[in-house]
Amino acid sequence: MTQLLGRIRRLGLPGAILLAGVALSACGKNTVQPQNVLDPKAPIARDLDRLWDPVFAIAVVVFVIVEVLVVMVAIRFRRRGDDDSPKQIHGNTAMEFGWTAAPALILAVVGFFTVINIGKLDAYPKAGPDVMRVNVTGHQWWWEFDYPETGVVTANELHIPVGKTIDVRLASADVIHSFWPPKLAGKLDAVPGRLNHMQIKTDAVDAGQTFWGQCAEYCGLSHANMRLKVVVHTPASYAAWEENQTASASYALPADTEAGNGAALFRSKGCGGCHTINGYTAGKVGPNLTHFMSREVFAGAIFPNDVESLRAWLRDPPKMKPMMPNNGLGMPNLNLAETEISDLIAFLQTLK
Ligand code: CUA
């Protein structure tokens, strides 16, 4: 017995350090913990956090009471000998009433404030001069952002003007996904055959900042590689972004250059069968690449949009990101030659 207690005591300090480490791991800075729900940066995320805090406090109190009772009972009524057993009783009306009523009361209080908060979230405007609509579609395994007011279609990076309420119309092209930019707003499922709504609103201080998010519903092989970025612009910088996205381009590139060869390869290798480039190809399976170079990331926002990553990607896409091209999910390996890859990259680089 004393040996056992000594062992437990020796475990005390490392155990406490481990526990503190686990608890404090939620307190990182923006760069270390880009998806920390406990660090809300926008009004809707703060509304959610204000509900989360007291509910967590209640949960901690309940947890401590239950665990203390469990340990107390285990010690007090432990078996002391071979023919030892505690006094056997059957039923206790007062206790049974208590442990039914207390949780019901606690849940009623939590439920009351939850319903109040749902009403508050529902009060964010869904239409009007300060609202901008974006159709968000989850695909295996990337996000499509379509701005119906301007016709802009982009992927994986949601660009929004600061201060406006963004009315997100959420849909899915295949299976259930979940749209989740934790520092800005809540989490909502994208369900095939349904249109779900959520709002994103930002503060003046969010302008110029980028926020990370990801798919939060298991959606197959590359669920973990279905991330997203929300770029919050000042009004002027948003106008510039929008102007660039709505500009049309010419694809009449000189034939004997890398970019010209790449443009031809884009069609002959079948890229255009999956990817739309406005005015050039009209594929509907993969991301719209019309202004591809204006994006900082690609392939579900998991790779930086630079020559090195593009080259590795075009050499063997399913090696870079698990996909099932034989089932029509994700980009296949086109077995491109190195010169073809260089030509395609040169063409992509014209898509500003
Ligand atoms: Cu899409 Cu998980």
Boltz pocket constraint, residues with backbone or C-beta under 6 A from the ligand:
constraints:
  - pocket:
      binder: B
      contacts: [[A, 138], [A, 139], [A, 140], [A, 141], [A, 176], [A, 177], [A, 178], [A, 215], [A, 216], [A, 217], [A, 218], [A, 219], [A, 220], [A, 222], [A, 223], [A, 224], [A, 226]]
      max_distance: 6.0
